Amino acid sequence: MKGDVRPFSVWSPSRMAPLTVDCRYSVRVSPQMANRIVDSARSILNKFIPDIYIYTDHMKGVSSGKSPGFGLSLVAETTNGTFLSAELASNPQGQGAAVLPEDLGRNCAKLLLEEIYRGGCVDSTNQSLALLLMTLGQQDVSKVLLGPLSPYTIEFLRHLKSFFQIMFKIETKPCGEELKGGDKVLMACVGVGFSNLSKTLK
């Protein structure tokens, strides 16, 4: 991190833009695995939006490493430039039950739809990162609109209080005309004014 973290406010509601970016990847398996993931994910997402951009990445040979597997990353963009994402990957070889490409594609598509329903300006996976940046920001107010807080985020808030003695103002925003989907939470705090102490002094 260079210098200071600037305060930010990201709380305006937005709608989904007609574009979903998909990245299917497969390593040391048949290229058909990625195609099967494509078809299964599309069977869910095309019911809601036809304009989906698909990018498939298949690696083989020495550059692909020694662990075979496949996965799917889905990213949906809103009209104000917010990105909501979901990702799933197959279990490592010899660990857990085998996962079919069709099941992985459908489950990941459902996870993305769940993130869209939850809403907010940050998906549930990155809620804690947004709150950390708000905490480390300069001594000014930062705000962010989130969907329902995940259990990990709730525990992370406890850690922030323990390490930085910082408290967030939490304001619930029930769904309505402007806020679709699940109930939202508006998080606000004043940063601690953290700066990078290891930077070179001139």
C-alpha positions as CSV (number, residue, x, y, z in Angstrom):
1,M,0.0,0.0,0.0
2,K,1.4,3.4,-1.0
3,G,0.6,6.4,1.2
4,D,-2.8,6.6,2.7
5,V,-6.2,5.0,2.1
6,R,-8.7,7.6,1.0
7,P,-12.3,7.6,2.4
8,F,-15.0,6.5,0.0
9,S,-18.8,6.3,-0.2
10,V,-20.4,3.7,-2.3
11,W,-24.1,3.4,-1.4
12,S,-26.3,4.3,-4.3
13,P,-28.6,1.5,-5.5
14,S,-28.2,0.2,-9.0
15,R,-29.6,-2.3,-11.5
16,M,-28.0,-5.1,-13.3
17,A,-26.5,-4.3,-16.7
18,P,-27.3,-6.7,-19.6
19,L,-23.9,-8.4,-19.4
20,T,-22.4,-11.2,-17.3
21,V,-18.7,-12.1,-17.7
22,D,-17.9,-15.8,-17.3
23,C,-14.5,-17.4,-17.1
24,R,-14.4,-21.2,-17.2
25,Y,-11.0,-22.8,-16.6
26,S,-9.8,-26.3,-16.8
27,V,-6.3,-27.8,-16.1
28,R,-5.0,-31.2,-17.1
29,V,-8.4,-32.5,-18.0
30,S,-10.4,-32.8,-21.2
31,P,-11.3,-29.5,-22.9
32,Q,-14.9,-30.8,-23.0
33,M,-15.1,-30.2,-19.2
34,A,-15.1,-26.5,-19.8
35,N,-17.8,-26.8,-22.5
36,R,-20.0,-28.9,-20.2
37,I,-19.6,-26.1,-17.5
38,V,-20.6,-23.5,-20.1
39,D,-23.8,-25.4,-21.1
40,S,-24.9,-26.0,-17.5
41,A,-24.3,-22.4,-16.4
42,R,-26.1,-21.0,-19.4
43,S,-29.1,-23.3,-18.7
44,I,-29.6,-21.2,-15.5
45,L,-28.5,-17.7,-16.5
46,N,-30.1,-17.5,-19.9
47,K,-33.5,-17.7,-18.2
48,F,-32.8,-14.2,-16.9
49,I,-30.5,-12.5,-19.3
50,P,-29.5,-13.6,-22.9
51,D,-26.4,-11.3,-23.2
52,I,-23.6,-13.3,-21.5
53,Y,-20.0,-13.1,-22.5
54,I,-18.1,-16.4,-22.1
55,Y,-14.4,-16.8,-21.9
56,T,-12.9,-20.3,-21.6
57,D,-9.3,-21.0,-20.6
58,H,-7.9,-24.5,-21.0
59,M,-4.3,-25.2,-20.0
60,K,-2.3,-28.3,-20.7
61,G,1.3,-29.5,-20.6
62,V,4.0,-28.3,-18.3
63,S,2.5,-24.9,-17.7
64,S,-0.7,-26.4,-16.2
65,G,1.0,-27.8,-13.1
66,K,0.4,-31.2,-11.6
67,S,-3.1,-30.9,-10.2
68,P,-6.0,-31.7,-12.6
69,G,-9.2,-29.8,-12.1
70,F,-11.7,-27.2,-13.3
71,G,-13.7,-24.3,-12.1
72,L,-15.9,-21.4,-12.9
73,S,-15.8,-17.7,-12.1
74,L,-18.9,-15.5,-12.8
75,V,-19.0,-11.7,-12.6
76,A,-22.1,-9.6,-13.0
77,E,-21.8,-5.8,-13.6
78,T,-24.4,-3.2,-12.4
79,T,-25.3,0.0,-14.2
80,N,-23.1,2.1,-11.9
81,G,-20.0,-0.1,-12.4
82,T,-20.4,-2.4,-9.3
83,F,-19.2,-6.0,-9.8
84,L,-20.8,-9.0,-8.0
85,S,-19.0,-12.3,-8.3
86,A,-19.3,-16.0,-7.5
87,E,-16.7,-18.8,-7.9
88,L,-16.6,-22.5,-7.5
89,A,-13.8,-25.1,-8.2
90,S,-13.6,-28.8,-8.3
91,N,-12.2,-30.7,-5.3
92,P,-8.5,-31.6,-5.4
93,Q,-7.8,-35.1,-6.6
94,G,-8.1,-37.5,-3.8
95,Q,-9.9,-35.0,-1.5
96,G,-13.6,-35.1,-1.1
97,A,-16.3,-36.4,-3.5
98,A,-15.8,-36.0,-7.3
99,V,-17.7,-33.0,-8.8
100,L,-19.4,-33.2,-12.1
101,P,-18.9,-30.2,-14.5
102,E,-22.7,-29.9,-14.9
103,D,-23.3,-29.6,-11.2
104,L,-20.5,-27.1,-10.7
105,G,-21.8,-24.9,-13.5
106,R,-25.4,-24.9,-12.2
107,N,-24.3,-24.4,-8.6
108,C,-22.0,-21.5,-9.4
109,A,-24.8,-19.8,-11.5
110,K,-27.2,-20.1,-8.6
111,L,-24.5,-18.6,-6.3
112,L,-24.3,-15.6,-8.6
113,L,-28.0,-15.2,-8.7
114,E,-27.9,-15.3,-4.8
115,E,-25.3,-12.5,-4.8
116,I,-27.5,-10.4,-7.1
117,Y,-30.5,-11.0,-4.9
118,R,-28.5,-10.0,-1.8
119,G,-27.5,-6.9,-3.6
120,G,-25.4,-4.1,-2.2
121,C,-22.3,-2.6,-3.7
122,V,-19.9,-5.4,-2.6
123,D,-20.5,-9.2,-2.9
124,S,-20.5,-11.3,0.3
125,T,-17.0,-12.6,-0.4
126,N,-15.5,-9.1,-0.4
127,Q,-17.5,-7.5,2.4
128,S,-14.6,-7.8,4.8
129,L,-12.2,-6.2,2.4
130,A,-14.4,-3.2,2.0
131,L,-14.8,-2.8,5.7
132,L,-11.0,-3.1,6.3
133,L,-10.3,-0.3,3.7
134,M,-12.9,1.8,5.5
135,T,-11.2,1.2,8.8
136,L,-7.7,2.0,7.5
137,G,-8.9,5.2,5.7
138,Q,-8.2,8.7,6.8
139,Q,-10.1,10.3,9.7
140,D,-13.2,11.0,7.6
141,V,-16.5,9.2,7.1
142,S,-16.7,6.2,4.7
143,K,-19.9,4.5,3.7
144,V,-20.8,1.4,1.8
145,L,-24.1,-0.4,1.1
146,L,-23.9,-4.2,1.6
147,G,-26.3,-7.0,1.4
148,P,-27.0,-9.2,4.5
149,L,-23.8,-9.6,6.4
150,S,-22.2,-13.0,6.1
151,P,-21.1,-14.9,9.2
152,Y,-17.5,-14.3,8.2
153,T,-18.1,-10.5,8.0
154,I,-19.8,-10.4,11.4
155,E,-16.8,-12.1,13.0
156,F,-14.4,-9.8,11.0
157,L,-16.2,-6.8,12.6
158,R,-15.4,-8.2,16.0
159,H,-11.7,-8.4,15.0
160,L,-11.7,-4.9,13.7
161,K,-13.1,-3.7,17.1
162,S,-10.4,-5.7,19.0
163,F,-7.5,-4.5,16.9
164,F,-8.5,-0.9,16.0
165,Q,-11.1,-0.1,18.6
166,I,-13.4,1.0,15.9
167,M,-17.2,0.9,15.8
168,F,-19.4,0.9,12.7
169,K,-22.7,2.7,12.4
170,I,-25.1,0.0,11.0
171,E,-28.3,1.2,9.4
172,T,-30.7,-1.4,7.9
173,K,-32.3,-0.6,4.6
174,P,-35.4,-2.8,3.9
175,C,-36.1,-3.7,0.3
176,G,-38.6,-1.4,-1.5
177,E,-39.0,0.6,-4.6
178,E,-35.3,1.6,-4.8
179,L,-33.7,-1.4,-3.2
180,K,-34.7,-4.7,-4.8
181,G,-33.9,-8.1,-3.4
182,G,-33.0,-8.8,0.2
183,D,-32.7,-6.3,2.9
184,K,-29.5,-4.1,2.8
185,V,-27.2,-2.7,5.4
186,L,-25.6,0.7,5.2
187,M,-22.2,0.6,7.0
188,A,-20.4,3.8,8.0
189,C,-17.3,4.6,10.1
190,V,-14.5,7.1,10.6
191,G,-11.2,5.7,9.6
192,V,-8.2,5.4,12.0
193,G,-5.9,7.4,9.7
194,F,-3.5,4.5,9.0
195,S,-0.5,5.3,6.7
196,N,2.3,3.2,5.3
197,L,5.2,3.5,7.8
198,S,7.6,1.6,5.6
199,K,7.5,4.1,2.7
200,T,10.7,6.0,2.0
201,L,11.0,9.4,3.6
202,K,12.4,12.3,1.5
